[in-house]
Amino acid sequence: MNIVILSRNEALYSTQRLVEEAERRNHHVEVINPLNCDLIIEKEKPTVFYNDRYLDDVDAIIPRIGASVTYYGCAVVRQFEMMNVFSTVSSDAIIRSRDKLRSFQHLSKAGIDMPKTVFTNYSTDVEKVIAHVGGSPVVIKLLEGTQGIGVVLAETKNAAESVLEAFNGLEARALVQEYIAEAKGSDLRALIVDNRVVGAMKRQGKEGEFRSNLHRGGTYSYHKLNEDEKKIALKAARKLKLPVCGVDIIQSHRGPLIMEVNSTPGLEGIEDASKKNVAQAIITYIERNRRL
């Protein structure tokens, strides 16, 4: 098969691993920067033009679309979909997962538990907002933040008010969320491929840091999901129609809660912690669906 990985940086661990596993299975694989693609839209013959040639012989794509280029990156994925090229993740699912409010609404409708969350239209009544989620401390998150950027722990009402005023002044939409103190700065990441958990790890924020993101200096270790954790991870992935994704879970006194579903999860930490070949599972998923 001819497989294209849509990535802006072919040196990234995740991109390199996918290339390695595709080549190991005797596929031709190419890494393409989606921002350098021209989309040609015409009746019955949509095409993608890249580096002086038409990409009309692609069998499957693996989107590795960064949050900062979601709009154009998803337009490229959609163009390949119009060309009947198989994609490990659909353009609609990527967009759905990138909007935290939209994804939380989908998960809530499906009966999936998560930290209590409030979204308002730039409300200045901070006291009421905090009361909705059970009082301070609260977590305030930008709607489209990634890797822990735009996530703030406000330990008091005054701190929450200051943060919300700053976000409001920038016209940046934000969620106010219940703080799960018992998690102690840790969470779980489950890597889903084709309705199966193929790897899992526990992430721990560095001392004094409530965010567990590896990009923020967090550490990771192997974790075996219990049945409740596995069930909620798989259900969240299905409801957001993400056959390949990372599901972030926080452990609470009332059971596992969904924190986020990532449509472009990194592979380095999860492969190292779980000792599972996640990249191979993704290539196998493509092979199975191409046969169908």
C-alpha positions as CSV (number, residue, x, y, z in Angstrom):
1,M,0.0,0.0,0.0
2,N,0.9,3.6,-0.4
3,I,0.5,5.3,3.0
4,V,0.9,9.0,3.7
5,I,1.6,10.4,7.2
6,L,0.3,13.9,7.5
7,S,2.9,15.5,9.8
8,R,4.8,18.8,9.9
9,N,7.9,17.2,11.5
10,E,9.2,13.8,10.2
11,A,11.8,13.7,13.0
12,L,9.2,13.3,15.7
13,Y,9.2,9.9,17.5
14,S,5.6,9.1,16.7
15,T,6.1,9.9,13.0
16,Q,9.3,7.9,12.8
17,R,7.8,4.9,14.5
18,L,4.9,4.8,12.1
19,V,7.3,5.0,9.1
20,E,9.3,2.1,10.6
21,E,6.4,-0.1,11.1
22,A,4.8,0.6,7.7
23,E,8.1,-0.1,5.9
24,R,8.6,-3.3,8.0
25,R,5.3,-4.5,6.5
26,N,6.6,-3.7,3.0
27,H,4.4,-0.6,2.5
28,H,5.5,2.5,0.7
29,V,5.2,5.4,3.2
30,E,5.7,9.1,2.8
31,V,5.6,11.9,5.3
32,I,3.9,15.0,4.0
33,N,3.5,18.4,5.6
34,P,-0.3,19.1,5.2
35,L,0.3,22.9,5.1
36,N,2.2,22.4,1.8
37,C,-0.7,20.6,0.1
38,D,-2.9,22.4,-2.5
39,L,-6.5,21.2,-2.6
40,I,-8.0,21.1,-6.0
41,I,-11.8,20.9,-5.9
42,E,-13.8,20.2,-9.0
43,K,-16.7,18.1,-10.1
44,E,-16.2,14.4,-9.5
45,K,-12.4,14.7,-9.3
46,P,-11.1,16.2,-6.1
47,T,-7.3,16.0,-5.9
48,V,-4.3,17.0,-3.7
49,F,-1.3,18.6,-5.3
50,Y,2.1,18.4,-3.4
51,N,5.6,19.1,-4.5
52,D,4.8,19.4,-8.2
53,R,2.7,16.2,-8.4
54,Y,-0.8,14.9,-7.8
55,L,-1.3,12.6,-4.9
56,D,-3.7,10.3,-6.7
57,D,-2.2,7.0,-5.8
58,V,-2.6,7.1,-2.0
59,D,-4.3,4.1,-0.3
60,A,-4.4,5.4,3.3
61,I,-3.5,8.4,5.4
62,I,-2.5,8.8,9.1
63,P,-3.3,12.3,10.2
64,R,-0.8,13.7,12.8
65,I,-2.5,17.2,12.8
66,G,-1.2,19.6,15.4
67,A,-3.8,21.8,17.2
68,S,-2.3,25.0,15.8
69,V,-3.1,23.9,12.2
70,T,-6.4,22.1,12.9
71,Y,-8.4,24.0,10.3
72,Y,-6.2,23.5,7.3
73,G,-5.0,20.1,8.4
74,C,-8.5,18.8,8.6
75,A,-9.3,20.4,5.2
76,V,-6.5,18.2,3.8
77,V,-7.8,15.1,5.6
78,R,-11.3,15.9,4.2
79,Q,-9.9,16.2,0.7
80,F,-8.4,12.7,0.9
81,E,-11.7,11.4,2.3
82,M,-13.4,12.9,-0.8
83,M,-10.9,10.9,-2.9
84,N,-12.0,7.7,-1.1
85,V,-8.7,7.3,0.7
86,F,-8.9,5.5,4.0
87,S,-8.0,7.6,7.1
88,T,-7.2,6.3,10.5
89,V,-9.2,9.3,12.0
90,S,-11.8,11.3,10.2
91,S,-11.6,15.0,9.7
92,D,-15.0,15.5,11.6
93,A,-13.7,13.4,14.6
94,I,-10.5,15.5,14.8
95,I,-12.5,18.7,14.9
96,R,-15.0,17.3,17.4
97,S,-12.2,16.2,19.8
98,R,-10.3,19.5,19.5
99,D,-13.3,21.5,20.9
100,K,-13.3,20.6,24.6
101,L,-16.8,21.9,25.1
102,R,-18.3,20.0,22.2
103,S,-16.5,16.8,23.2
104,F,-17.7,17.1,26.8
105,Q,-21.3,17.6,25.6
106,H,-21.1,14.4,23.5
107,L,-19.7,12.5,26.4
108,S,-22.3,13.8,28.8
109,K,-25.1,12.8,26.5
110,A,-23.6,9.3,26.4
111,G,-23.7,9.1,30.2
112,I,-19.9,9.1,30.5
113,D,-18.7,10.5,33.8
114,M,-16.3,13.5,33.9
115,P,-15.3,16.3,36.3
116,K,-18.3,18.7,36.6
117,T,-17.8,21.5,34.1
118,V,-19.3,24.9,33.5
119,F,-19.1,27.1,30.4
120,T,-20.6,30.6,30.3
121,N,-20.7,33.5,28.0
122,Y,-17.9,35.5,29.6
123,S,-19.7,35.6,32.9
124,T,-18.3,38.0,35.5
125,D,-20.2,36.3,38.3
126,V,-17.3,34.1,39.3
127,E,-18.8,33.2,42.7
128,K,-21.8,31.6,40.9
129,V,-19.6,29.7,38.5
130,I,-17.4,28.3,41.2
131,A,-20.5,27.2,43.2
132,H,-21.7,25.3,40.1
133,V,-18.7,23.0,40.3
134,G,-18.7,22.6,44.0
135,G,-16.5,25.5,45.2
136,S,-12.8,26.3,45.0
137,P,-10.2,25.2,44.0
138,V,-11.2,25.0,40.4
139,V,-9.4,24.2,37.1
140,I,-9.8,26.7,34.3
141,K,-9.1,25.5,30.7
142,L,-9.0,27.2,27.4
143,L,-11.3,25.5,25.0
144,E,-8.6,24.6,22.5
145,G,-5.5,24.3,24.7
146,T,-3.2,21.3,24.3
147,Q,-0.3,19.7,26.2
148,G,-1.3,21.5,29.4
149,I,-1.1,25.0,27.9
150,G,-4.0,27.2,28.9
151,V,-4.8,25.1,32.0
152,V,-4.8,26.9,35.3
153,L,-5.5,25.7,38.9
154,A,-7.2,28.6,40.7
155,E,-7.1,27.7,44.4
156,T,-9.3,30.6,45.6
157,K,-12.3,32.6,44.4
158,N,-10.0,35.6,43.9
159,A,-7.5,33.6,41.9
160,A,-10.3,32.2,39.7
161,E,-11.7,35.7,39.2
162,S,-8.3,37.0,38.1
163,V,-7.8,34.2,35.6
164,L,-11.3,34.4,34.1
165,E,-11.0,38.2,33.8
166,A,-7.7,37.7,31.9
167,F,-9.2,35.1,29.6
168,N,-12.3,37.3,29.1
169,G,-10.2,40.3,28.3
170,L,-8.4,38.3,25.5
171,E,-11.8,37.0,24.3
172,A,-10.5,33.5,25.0
173,R,-13.3,30.9,25.7
174,A,-12.7,28.9,28.8
175,L,-14.2,26.1,30.8
176,V,-14.4,26.0,34.6
177,Q,-14.0,22.5,36.0
178,E,-14.2,20.7,39.3
179,Y,-10.8,20.0,40.8
180,I,-10.2,16.4,41.7
181,A,-7.8,16.7,44.6
182,E,-7.4,13.0,45.3
183,A,-5.8,12.4,41.9
184,K,-2.7,14.3,43.3
185,G,-1.5,15.5,40.0
186,S,-1.7,12.2,38.2
187,D,-3.8,10.7,35.4
188,L,-4.0,7.7,33.1
189,R,-3.6,7.6,29.4
190,A,-5.2,4.7,27.4
191,L,-4.2,4.3,23.8
192,I,-7.1,3.0,21.7
193,V,-6.8,1.4,18.3
194,D,-9.8,-0.1,16.6
195,N,-11.9,-0.5,19.7
196,R,-9.1,-2.1,21.7
197,V,-6.8,-0.7,24.4
198,V,-3.4,-1.4,23.0
199,G,-1.4,0.3,25.8
200,A,-1.8,2.3,29.0
201,M,0.3,4.4,31.3
202,K,0.1,6.5,34.4
203,R,1.4,10.0,34.2
204,Q,2.5,12.0,37.3
205,G,3.0,15.7,37.3
206,K,6.3,17.0,38.7
207,E,6.4,18.2,42.3
208,G,4.2,21.2,42.8
209,E,2.5,20.7,39.4
210,F,-1.1,19.6,39.1
211,R,-0.8,19.0,35.4
212,S,0.5,15.6,34.5
213,N,1.4,16.3,30.8
214,L,4.8,14.9,29.8
215,H,5.5,18.2,28.0
216,R,5.2,20.0,31.4
217,G,7.9,17.8,32.9
218,G,5.6,14.9,34.1
219,T,6.8,11.3,34.3
220,Y,5.2,8.1,33.2
221,S,5.0,4.5,34.3
222,Y,3.2,1.3,33.3
223,H,-0.4,1.0,34.4
224,K,-2.8,-1.9,34.0
225,L,-6.3,-0.6,33.5
226,N,-9.0,-2.1,35.7
227,E,-12.3,-3.0,34.1
228,D,-14.0,0.3,34.9
229,E,-11.1,2.3,33.5
230,K,-11.0,0.2,30.3
231,K,-14.8,0.4,29.8
232,I,-15.0,4.2,30.1
233,A,-12.0,4.7,27.8
234,L,-13.5,2.5,25.1
235,K,-16.9,4.1,25.4
236,A,-15.5,7.6,25.1
237,A,-13.5,6.7,22.0
238,R,-16.6,5.1,20.4
239,K,-18.9,8.1,21.2
240,L,-16.4,10.6,19.7
241,K,-15.9,8.2,16.7
242,L,-12.2,8.0,17.2
243,P,-10.9,4.6,16.3
244,V,-7.3,5.7,17.0
245,C,-6.9,8.1,20.0
246,G,-5.5,8.6,23.5
247,V,-8.1,8.8,26.3
248,D,-7.1,10.6,29.5
249,I,-8.7,9.4,32.7
250,I,-8.5,10.8,36.2
251,Q,-9.0,8.6,39.2
252,S,-11.5,9.9,41.7
253,H,-13.4,8.8,44.8
254,R,-16.4,8.2,42.6
255,G,-14.6,6.2,40.0
256,P,-12.7,6.9,36.7
257,L,-13.5,10.2,35.0
258,I,-12.8,11.3,31.5
259,M,-10.5,14.3,31.2
260,E,-9.9,14.5,27.5
261,V,-9.8,12.4,24.3
262,N,-6.8,13.2,22.1
263,S,-7.2,12.5,18.3
264,T,-3.4,12.7,17.7
265,P,-1.8,11.0,20.7
266,G,2.0,10.8,21.0
267,L,3.5,7.3,21.0
268,E,6.8,7.6,22.8
269,G,5.6,7.5,26.4
270,I,2.9,4.9,25.9
271,E,5.2,2.5,24.0
272,D,8.0,2.9,26.5
273,A,5.7,2.5,29.6
274,S,3.5,-0.3,28.3
275,K,6.2,-2.1,26.1
276,K,3.5,-2.4,23.4
277,N,4.1,-1.8,19.7
278,V,1.4,0.8,19.2
279,A,2.7,1.9,15.9
280,Q,2.4,-1.6,14.6
281,A,-1.2,-1.8,15.8
282,I,-2.1,1.3,13.8
283,I,-0.6,-0.1,10.6
284,T,-2.4,-3.4,11.2
285,Y,-5.6,-1.4,11.6
286,I,-5.1,0.2,8.2
287,E,-4.3,-3.2,6.6
288,R,-7.5,-4.7,8.0
289,N,-9.7,-1.9,6.8
290,R,-8.2,-1.7,3.4
291,R,-9.0,-5.4,2.9
292,L,-12.6,-4.7,3.8
